Amino acid sequence: MKDFLTFIREQGVVGLAVGFILGGAVSKLVAAIVSDIINPLISIPLRAVGDIKSAYWDILGAKILWGDLVTVLIDFIIISFVVYFGVKVLKVDRLDKKKSS
């Protein structure tokens, strides 16, 4: 049992599990902020009435969903900043025990 616990600690399995759980929660939170607050504010100067996620250009009958791309890009940027903050500022990269040689 001791070897198993050492393996889990050295390989960062606990940190990985915590990362997955927090990542899912942060992703949902960011998606809600983007869809409920940021997108309506962006839609004002772009004159995209309603949900910006459904905004599109109609080119020869093809729908180019540029609004969905903008929404996903904003999600990505915000999540990237949160991950950077978590790793660099809070020093979460130091939680796992380094494998001794």
N, C-alpha and C positions, 0 to 999 in steps of 0.2 A: 504494500500500500504506500509506503514511504517513497519508493521509486516512482510510482505513478504520480504522486503529488509533486515530486521534484520535476518530473517530465512536464507536467501541466504548467508549472510555474516558469520553468526555463524556456519553454516554447511559446509562452505568451497566450495560451489558450483562454485564460480567464479574461485577459485584456481584449482578445478578439471577440469573445462572447459579449462582453460589455459594450464593445464598439458596435456590434450588430444591433443590439437592443437600443442603444442611444441613437444610432444612425437612423433607425426606422422612425423613432419618435421625432427626431429633428427634421427628418424629411417631411413628415406629415405636418409639422408646425410650419415649416417654411412654405410648403405648398398652400396652406391656408392663408398665410400672410400675403403671399404673392397673388393668389386668386381673389382674396377679399379686400385687400388694401392697395397693393402696388398696381395691379392691372387696371382697376377703375381710374386711378390717377393718371396712368399712361394713356388710357383711352381718350382722355379729354383733349390733349393737344393733337392726337392722331385722328380725332373725329371718328373713332370707331365706337359706334353706339352699342351699348350692351356689353357683352363679354368679349374682351379682346382675344381670348383664346380661340374664339370661333371666327375671327377676322380672316379674310382671304382675298386674294386677287383672282379674278376669273379671266384666264388667258386661253382663248380658243376652246372654251368648254371645260378646261381643266382647272380645278380649284387648288391654288397655291396657298396653303395654310400658314401664312407668315405669323399670325397671332399665336398659334401654338408653339412655333419656334421661339418667339420672344418670351413666352411664359416659361418654357423649359430652360432657356438660357439664363433667365433671372433666377430660377430655382438653383441652377448649377453654380452661379456666382455666389449666391448667399450661402449655400451649403459648403462651398470651398472656403469661404471666410470663416465659417463656424469650425470646420475641421482644422484650419490653420491656427485659429485661436486656441482650440483644445490641445493641440500638439505642442505649439511653441510657447504660448503664454502660461498655460496651466501645467506644463511639463509632464503631461501624461505619458510621454515616451519613456520616462524613468520609472514607471510603476512596476514593470516586469524585471525580474531578477535576471541578470546576464549570466549566460552559461559559462561556468568556470572551466578552464582548460586543464 
